[in-house]
Amino acid sequence: MLLLTVKNEPKKPKNMKTNKKTCLVTGGSSGIGLSIVKLFLDNNYHVFNVDISPSSFGEFCRCDISNVEQVTDVINGISQKHIIDVLVSNAGIHFSANIENTSEADLDKVFNINVKGAYAAIKAVLPNMKANNNGAIIVMSSDQALVAKHNSFAYNLSKAALASMAKTTAVDYAAFNIRANAVCPGTIETPLYHQAIDNYCQKSGANQAEVHQEEASLQPLNRLGQPEEVAELVLFLASDKAKFITGSLQVIDGGYTAQ
């Protein structure tokens, strides 16, 4: 009987054996992120939802996005078993105030989640994508990467930083066939939007229905955007149909920034 020596070869990622691609979404439990998770699932992706709030859609991985070590550990764990074809860095918070009314703690909180969270996620997926010589990174920025809005100092600053992050990543990793783009939504009707309106109305005493109508009327299309519409753009950017698009800021704002 011959004894065969088996080499300890590294295990191949699971999705190398199936037709499914893998998409990792941060902040995928609500709003735009949830719509992205659902749409990618509908399009036969294996989807990981990295979020602090649980969800029954996708494979949920609990993680505090503001904690770089946690983000790195979670994504490293996924990378050991899967090729990560797509990263959608979507997690973020809103904060409304001008610079005088923005404390250092406020600024840190916004940047820790919106910017450092994206930094940690992108940095963690890059070794996996480089090894596969392929990947699509979509960063959720905002129309505020292009224009200023009142009482939005920290949020505006963070979204401009995300747009820059997408562009520099696109340039630095094009040689590895890794594409990076930023999606820049305008006013989208999400729980985050409703929370911002509620907070504004509580502080100002304004009528909610009137504020919603005013927000809609600011858009040339005279309505708010929907999370599902943003998700469709993200799916396109992740697909081979967009394989010559990288380093771009893709605006989806109902014409707001064109005015």
Kinemage of the C-alpha trace (Angstrom):
@kinemage 1
@onewidth
@group {chain A} dominant
@subgroup {mainchain}
@vectorlist {calphas} color= white
{ca met a 1} P 0.000 0.000 0.000
{ca leu a 2} L 1.414 3.329 -1.018
{ca leu a 3} L 1.312 6.194 1.424
{ca leu a 4} L 0.646 9.472 -0.308
{ca thr a 5} L 1.908 12.679 1.209
{ca val a 6} L -0.729 15.378 1.051
{ca lys a 7} L 0.571 18.914 0.978
{ca asn a 8} L -1.055 21.424 3.283
{ca glu a 9} L -2.404 23.638 0.558
{ca pro a 10} L -4.540 26.631 1.528
{ca lys a 11} L -8.263 26.090 1.248
{ca lys a 12} L -9.817 27.710 -1.761
{ca pro a 13} L -12.489 30.306 -1.067
{ca lys a 14} L -15.977 28.844 -1.285
{ca asn a 15} L -17.205 31.088 -4.054
{ca met a 16} L -14.455 29.761 -6.360
{ca lys a 17} L -16.561 26.565 -6.517
{ca thr a 18} L -19.896 28.203 -7.284
{ca asn a 19} L -21.315 30.683 -9.742
{ca lys a 20} L -22.103 33.131 -6.967
{ca lys a 21} L -20.072 36.254 -6.467
{ca thr a 22} L -19.598 37.707 -3.003
{ca cys a 23} L -20.607 41.221 -2.022
{ca leu a 24} L -19.823 42.800 1.333
{ca val a 25} L -22.031 45.710 2.416
{ca thr a 26} L -21.360 47.860 5.468
{ca gly a 27} L -24.433 49.376 7.077
{ca gly a 28} L -26.772 47.012 5.246
{ca ser a 29} L -29.534 46.717 7.829
{ca ser a 30} L -31.611 49.757 6.884
{ca gly a 31} L -32.165 52.467 4.285
{ca ile a 32} L -30.003 52.459 1.178
{ca gly a 33} L -27.820 49.670 2.571
{ca leu a 34} L -30.774 47.331 3.053
{ca ser a 35} L -31.992 48.002 -0.484
{ca ile a 36} L -28.496 47.190 -1.765
{ca val a 37} L -28.375 43.929 0.192
{ca lys a 38} L -31.792 42.862 -1.122
{ca leu a 39} L -30.980 43.734 -4.742
{ca phe a 40} L -27.645 41.893 -4.711
{ca leu a 41} L -29.350 38.853 -3.162
{ca asp a 42} L -31.953 38.983 -5.929
{ca asn a 43} L -29.082 38.972 -8.430
{ca asn a 44} L -27.539 35.774 -7.074
{ca tyr a 45} L -24.777 37.297 -4.948
{ca his a 46} L -23.647 35.881 -1.631
{ca val a 47} L -24.078 38.968 0.531
{ca phe a 48} L -22.453 39.768 3.872
{ca asn a 49} L -24.061 42.581 5.851
{ca val a 50} L -21.562 44.182 8.235
{ca asp a 51} L -23.567 46.312 10.645
{ca ile a 52} L -24.141 46.956 14.336
{ca ser a 53} L -27.899 46.404 13.954
{ca pro a 54} L -29.103 42.877 13.081
{ca ser a 55} L -30.958 42.053 9.895
{ca ser a 56} L -32.479 38.907 8.429
{ca phe a 57} L -31.264 39.794 4.936
{ca gly a 58} L -27.841 38.560 3.868
{ca glu a 59} L -25.307 36.903 6.144
{ca phe a 60} L -25.201 39.238 9.133
{ca cys a 61} L -21.851 40.085 10.731
{ca arg a 62} L -22.187 42.273 13.804
{ca cys a 63} L -19.572 45.014 13.840
{ca asp a 64} L -19.060 48.537 15.127
{ca ile a 65} L -18.027 50.289 11.908
{ca ser a 66} L -16.283 53.051 13.868
{ca asn a 67} L -13.890 50.484 15.357
{ca val a 68} L -11.096 49.853 12.849
{ca glu a 69} L -9.912 46.702 14.632
{ca gln a 70} L -13.404 45.174 14.592
{ca val a 71} L -13.906 45.967 10.916
{ca thr a 72} L -10.527 44.487 10.053
{ca asp a 73} L -11.159 41.298 12.042
{ca val a 74} L -14.604 40.726 10.501
{ca ile a 75} L -13.431 41.258 6.934
{ca asn a 76} L -10.283 39.174 7.448
{ca gly a 77} L -12.513 36.346 8.643
{ca ile a 78} L -14.636 36.590 5.500
{ca ser a 79} L -11.551 36.850 3.276
{ca gln a 80} L -10.204 33.531 4.537
{ca lys a 81} L -13.181 31.682 3.057
{ca his a 82} L -14.422 33.863 0.209
{ca ile a 83} L -13.236 35.909 -2.711
{ca ile a 84} L -14.681 39.374 -2.126
{ca asp a 85} L -15.828 40.547 -5.519
{ca val a 86} L -17.623 43.696 -4.364
{ca leu a 87} L -17.360 46.022 -1.382
{ca val a 88} L -20.110 48.567 -0.813
{ca ser a 89} L -18.925 50.920 1.913
{ca asn a 90} L -22.277 52.362 2.896
{ca ala a 91} L -22.361 52.787 6.680
{ca gly a 92} L -22.771 56.351 7.839
{ca ile a 93} L -24.514 58.794 10.136
{ca his a 94} L -25.937 62.276 9.647
{ca phe a 95} L -25.193 65.289 11.824
{ca ser a 96} L -26.725 68.722 11.353
{ca ala a 97} L -24.822 71.803 12.601
{ca asn a 98} L -22.590 74.600 11.409
{ca ile a 99} L -18.915 74.695 12.414
{ca glu a 100} L -19.518 76.779 15.573
{ca asn a 101} L -22.090 74.294 16.828
{ca thr a 102} L -19.959 71.249 16.018
{ca ser a 103} L -17.949 70.067 18.999
{ca glu a 104} L -14.749 68.084 18.664
{ca ala a 105} L -16.654 65.041 19.943
{ca asp a 106} L -19.311 65.551 17.254
{ca leu a 107} L -16.652 65.803 14.564
{ca asp a 108} L -14.885 62.688 15.829
{ca lys a 109} L -18.127 60.679 15.873
{ca val a 110} L -19.022 61.598 12.296
{ca phe a 111} L -15.517 60.898 11.003
{ca asn a 112} L -15.075 57.680 12.959
{ca ile a 113} L -18.141 56.151 11.325
{ca asn a 114} L -18.325 57.835 7.930
{ca val a 115} L -14.636 58.093 7.066
{ca lys a 116} L -12.603 55.759 9.281
{ca gly a 117} L -15.197 53.027 8.783
{ca ala a 118} L -14.766 53.259 5.017
{ca tyr a 119} L -10.982 53.446 5.387
{ca ala a 120} L -10.979 50.265 7.483
{ca ala a 121} L -13.279 48.354 5.126
{ca ile a 122} L -11.411 49.299 1.955
{ca lys a 123} L -8.013 48.593 3.475
{ca ala a 124} L -9.177 45.189 4.712
{ca val a 125} L -10.620 43.985 1.379
{ca leu a 126} L -7.705 45.099 -0.795
{ca pro a 127} L -5.365 42.123 -0.133
{ca asn a 128} L -8.194 39.749 -1.109
{ca met a 129} L -9.021 41.688 -4.265
{ca lys a 130} L -5.349 42.077 -5.208
{ca ala a 131} L -4.830 38.322 -4.877
{ca asn a 132} L -7.772 37.770 -7.212
{ca asn a 133} L -6.659 40.603 -9.532
{ca asn a 134} L -10.210 41.892 -9.607
{ca gly a 135} L -12.696 43.826 -7.524
{ca ala a 136} L -15.258 46.605 -7.393
{ca ile a 137} L -15.416 49.096 -4.537
{ca ile a 138} L -18.386 51.430 -4.237
{ca val a 139} L -18.247 54.165 -1.604
{ca met a 140} L -21.473 55.856 -0.525
{ca ser a 141} L -20.709 59.547 -0.678
{ca ser a 142} L -23.307 62.289 -1.236
{ca asp a 143} L -24.281 65.215 -3.407
{ca gln a 144} L -22.596 67.137 -0.596
{ca ala a 145} L -19.262 66.026 -2.008
{ca leu a 146} L -20.085 68.469 -4.816
{ca val a 147} L -22.094 71.249 -3.180
{ca ala a 148} L -22.487 72.758 0.277
{ca lys a 149} L -25.698 72.662 2.295
{ca his a 150} L -26.646 74.713 5.319
{ca asn a 151} L -25.847 73.361 8.810
{ca ser a 152} L -23.937 70.407 7.438
{ca phe a 153} L -20.302 71.133 8.284
{ca ala a 154} L -19.160 67.736 9.596
{ca tyr a 155} L -21.379 65.608 7.371
{ca asn a 156} L -20.422 67.573 4.253
{ca leu a 157} L -16.751 67.293 5.159
{ca ser a 158} L -16.996 63.538 5.650
{ca lys a 159} L -18.754 62.968 2.332
{ca ala a 160} L -16.152 65.013 0.463
{ca ala a 161} L -13.477 62.858 2.099
{ca leu a 162} L -15.238 59.693 0.897
{ca ala a 163} L -15.309 60.986 -2.669
{ca ser a 164} L -11.584 61.631 -2.466
{ca met a 165} L -11.033 58.157 -1.001
{ca ala a 166} L -12.771 56.558 -3.987
{ca lys a 167} L -10.686 58.526 -6.481
{ca thr a 168} L -7.310 57.866 -4.854
{ca thr a 169} L -8.121 54.170 -4.415
{ca ala a 170} L -9.102 53.954 -8.086
{ca val a 171} L -5.766 55.407 -9.169
{ca asp a 172} L -3.643 53.397 -6.738
{ca tyr a 173} L -5.187 49.994 -7.509
{ca ala a 174} L -6.112 50.141 -11.204
{ca ala a 175} L -3.081 47.953 -11.926
{ca phe a 176} L -4.810 45.156 -9.997
{ca asn a 177} L -8.024 45.539 -12.009
{ca ile a 178} L -9.729 46.951 -8.919
{ca arg a 179} L -12.248 49.671 -9.640
{ca ala a 180} L -13.415 52.251 -7.085
{ca asn a 181} L -16.278 54.686 -7.517
{ca ala a 182} L -18.331 56.948 -5.294
{ca val a 183} L -22.112 57.124 -5.464
{ca cys a 184} L -23.414 60.587 -4.580
{ca pro a 185} L -27.106 60.457 -3.667
{ca gly a 186} L -29.154 63.571 -3.161
{ca thr a 187} L -32.150 63.605 -0.842
{ca ile a 188} L -33.243 59.982 -0.512
{ca glu a 189} L -36.238 58.917 1.549
{ca thr a 190} L -34.603 56.699 4.159
{ca pro a 191} L -34.899 56.299 7.953
{ca leu a 192} L -31.836 58.587 8.183
{ca tyr a 193} L -33.678 61.241 6.184
{ca his a 194} L -36.795 60.967 8.342
{ca gln a 195} L -34.701 61.142 11.497
{ca ala a 196} L -33.031 64.340 10.265
{ca ile a 197} L -36.415 65.902 9.448
{ca asp a 198} L -37.845 64.855 12.812
{ca asn a 199} L -34.894 66.394 14.645
{ca tyr a 200} L -35.220 69.610 12.666
{ca cys a 201} L -38.956 69.886 13.345
{ca gln a 202} L -38.487 69.231 17.061
{ca lys a 203} L -35.909 72.009 17.307
{ca ser a 204} L -37.674 74.524 15.076
{ca gly a 205} L -41.335 73.718 15.596
{ca ala a 206} L -41.830 73.407 11.826
{ca asn a 207} L -44.630 71.299 10.372
{ca gln a 208} L -43.325 67.905 9.187
{ca ala a 209} L -45.603 67.616 6.162
{ca glu a 210} L -44.614 71.090 4.988
{ca val a 211} L -40.903 70.352 5.436
{ca his a 212} L -41.210 67.121 3.421
{ca gln a 213} L -42.936 69.012 0.614
{ca glu a 214} L -40.293 71.731 0.682
{ca glu a 215} L -37.545 69.116 0.404
{ca ala a 216} L -39.276 67.514 -2.568
{ca ser a 217} L -39.775 70.868 -4.294
{ca leu a 218} L -36.030 71.593 -4.090
{ca gln a 219} L -35.409 68.776 -6.561
{ca pro a 220} L -35.986 69.512 -10.271
{ca leu a 221} L -37.878 66.210 -10.521
{ca asn a 222} L -40.077 67.468 -7.659
{ca arg a 223} L -39.747 64.346 -5.536
{ca leu a 224} L -37.406 62.547 -3.198
{ca gly a 225} L -35.221 59.705 -4.383
{ca gln a 226} L -35.873 56.150 -3.247
{ca pro a 227} L -33.306 53.716 -1.779
{ca glu a 228} L -34.073 51.154 -4.468
{ca glu a 229} L -33.005 53.630 -7.155
{ca val a 230} L -29.617 54.089 -5.516
{ca ala a 231} L -29.245 50.324 -5.172
{ca glu a 232} L -29.739 49.895 -8.927
{ca leu a 233} L -26.867 52.300 -9.613
{ca val a 234} L -24.630 50.441 -7.148
{ca leu a 235} L -25.430 47.101 -8.810
{ca phe a 236} L -24.527 48.559 -12.202
{ca leu a 237} L -21.195 49.911 -10.932
{ca ala a 238} L -20.386 46.493 -9.459
{ca ser a 239} L -21.118 44.709 -12.723
{ca asp a 240} L -18.972 44.028 -15.785
{ca lys a 241} L -21.145 46.534 -17.655
{ca ala a 242} L -19.224 49.230 -15.755
{ca lys a 243} L -15.757 47.708 -16.111
{ca phe a 244} L -14.332 50.886 -17.708
{ca ile a 245} L -15.743 53.153 -14.977
{ca thr a 246} L -13.399 53.927 -12.104
{ca gly a 247} L -12.499 56.971 -10.042
{ca ser a 248} L -15.859 58.554 -10.797
{ca leu a 249} L -18.445 60.390 -8.720
{ca gln a 250} L -21.835 59.071 -9.799
{ca val a 251} L -24.514 61.598 -8.892
{ca ile a 252} L -28.089 60.413 -8.321
{ca asp a 253} L -29.901 63.464 -7.007
{ca gly a 254} L -32.914 64.239 -9.174
{ca gly a 255} L -31.018 67.097 -10.798
{ca tyr a 256} L -30.292 69.012 -7.591
{ca thr a 257} L -26.605 69.703 -8.265
{ca ala a 258} L -27.293 70.617 -11.895
{ca gln a 259} L -29.109 73.797 -10.852
